[in-house]
C-alpha cells in the first residue's frame, strides 16, 4: 500500500511542488510499513528450517540448521499464552499471532502462525494431552516476541 501511494502521488507532487504533503504521507505510511516488515521477518526467521513436533506426551521444537532442540513434557506445562492482534484490526499484521508453552523450569516453545494457528493445535488428537485450562489470551497492538535461539 505504501508503494502504491508513492507511485500514485509522485506525479502530483512533481507537478504541484507539494513536497511537504509527500513527506507527510510517506512518514504516515512508514509507521505502518516498518513494524509490519519487522514482525514479518521475526516470524519468518523463527519459522524457517524449524519443526514443531507433537507426540503423545511431549512437545518438541527443533532448529534443523543449528540442531537446537527444546522439548517439553505435556504434564509439565504450566502456561499457554496466545498473543494476537486486537479483534477487528485492519493493521497489516492482523493475521499474525503466536502461542507459547512454558514449563515449570521456564523453558519455552514459541509457535508462530506460520506453523499453525492455535485452533489447529487443539484439533490434533495428541494435543488433547495439554490442558486448555492453562490457556491465557492476550490482545496486543504488536504481536512480536523475543527470539529464543
C-alpha positions in Angstrom: 0.0 0.0 0.0 2.9 2.3 0.8 4.5 1.8 -2.5 1.2 2.3 -4.4 0.7 5.6 -2.6 4.2 6.8 -3.6 3.6 5.8 -7.2 0.2 7.4 -7.3 1.2 10.7 -5.6 4.6 11.2 -7.2 3.3 12.8 -10.4 1.0 15.1 -8.4 3.9 16.1 -6.1 6.2 16.9 -9.1 3.6 19.0 -10.9 2.3 20.8 -7.9 5.6 21.1 -6.0 3.9 19.7 -2.8 6.9 18.1 -1.2 5.6 18.6 2.4 2.5 16.6 1.7 4.5 13.9 0.1 6.8 13.7 3.1 3.9 13.7 5.4 2.2 10.8 3.5 5.5 8.8 3.5 6.0 9.4 7.2 2.5 8.3 8.0 2.7 5.1 5.9 6.2 4.3 7.3 4.6 3.9 10.7 2.6 1.0 9.3 5.2 -0.4 6.9 8.2 -0.6 9.2 6.5 -2.5 12.1 4.9 -4.9 9.6 8.2 -5.7 8.0 9.9 -6.2 11.3 7.1 -8.5 12.6 7.1 -10.5 9.3 10.9 -11.1 9.4 10.8 -12.0 13.1 8.1 -14.6 12.4 9.8 -15.8 9.2 13.2 -16.2 10.9 11.6 -18.1 13.8 9.8 -20.4 11.4 12.3 -21.2 8.6 14.2 -24.5 8.9 12.3 -25.3 12.1 10.0 -28.2 13.1 7.2 -28.3 15.7 6.5 -31.9 16.7 3.6 -33.1 18.8 4.0 -36.6 20.3 1.9 -38.5 22.8 3.4 -36.9 25.9 5.9 -34.3 24.6 6.1 -31.1 22.5 9.3 -30.6 20.6 10.7 -27.6 18.7 13.7 -28.3 16.5 16.0 -26.0 14.7 17.3 -28.1 11.8 20.0 -25.6 10.9 21.7 -25.3 14.3 20.5 -28.6 15.9 18.9 -26.6 18.9 16.1 -28.6 20.4 13.5 -27.6 23.1 11.4 -30.5 24.5 8.6 -30.1 27.0 6.6 -32.9 28.6 2.9 -32.2 28.3 2.2 -32.7 32.0 4.9 -30.1 33.0 3.4 -27.3 31.0 2.2 -24.6 33.4 1.1 -21.9 31.0 0.0 -21.5 27.4 -0.2 -17.9 26.1 -1.9 -16.9 22.9 -0.7 -13.5 21.7 -2.8 -12.0 18.9 -3.7 -8.6 17.4 -6.8 -6.8 18.5 -10.0 -8.1 17.1 -11.3 -6.2 14.0 -7.9 -4.7 13.5 -7.1 -3.5 10.0 -3.3 -3.3 10.6 -1.1 -5.1 8.0 -0.1 -7.7 10.6 -3.6 -8.5 11.8 -3.3 -12.2 10.9 0.0 -12.8 12.6 -0.2 -14.4 16.1 1.8 -16.8 18.2 1.3 -19.1 21.1 3.8 -20.3 23.6 4.2 -23.1 26.0 6.1 -22.7 29.3 7.1 -25.4 31.7 8.0 -25.3 35.4 11.7 -24.6 34.8 11.0 -21.7 32.4 11.7 -23.5 29.1 9.5 -22.0 26.4 8.4 -23.1 22.9 7.0 -20.4 20.7 4.8 -21.4 17.8 4.0 -18.8 15.2 1.0 -18.6 12.9 3.4 -19.6 10.1 3.5 -23.1 11.6 -0.1 -23.4 12.7 -2.8 -21.3 14.3 -3.9 -22.4 17.8 -7.2 -23.9 16.6 -5.2 -26.4 14.5 -3.2 -27.3 17.6 -6.3 -28.1 19.6 -7.8 -30.1 16.7 -4.8 -32.5 16.9 -5.7 -35.5 19.0 -2.3 -35.7 20.5 -2.6 -32.1 21.7 -5.5 -33.0 23.9 -2.9 -34.1 26.5 -2.2 -30.4 27.0 -4.8 -28.8 29.3 -6.7 -25.9 27.7 -7.4 -24.6 31.2 -3.9 -23.2 31.2 -4.6 -21.0 28.1 -4.3 -17.2 28.5 -5.3 -15.0 25.6 -3.7 -11.6 25.3 -4.5 -9.0 22.6 -1.7 -6.6 21.8 -1.0 -4.0 19.1 2.3 -5.6 18.0 2.3 -9.4 18.3 6.1 -9.7 18.5 8.3 -11.9 20.6 11.9 -12.1 21.7 13.9 -14.7 19.8 14.9 -17.7 21.9 17.8 -19.1 19.8 
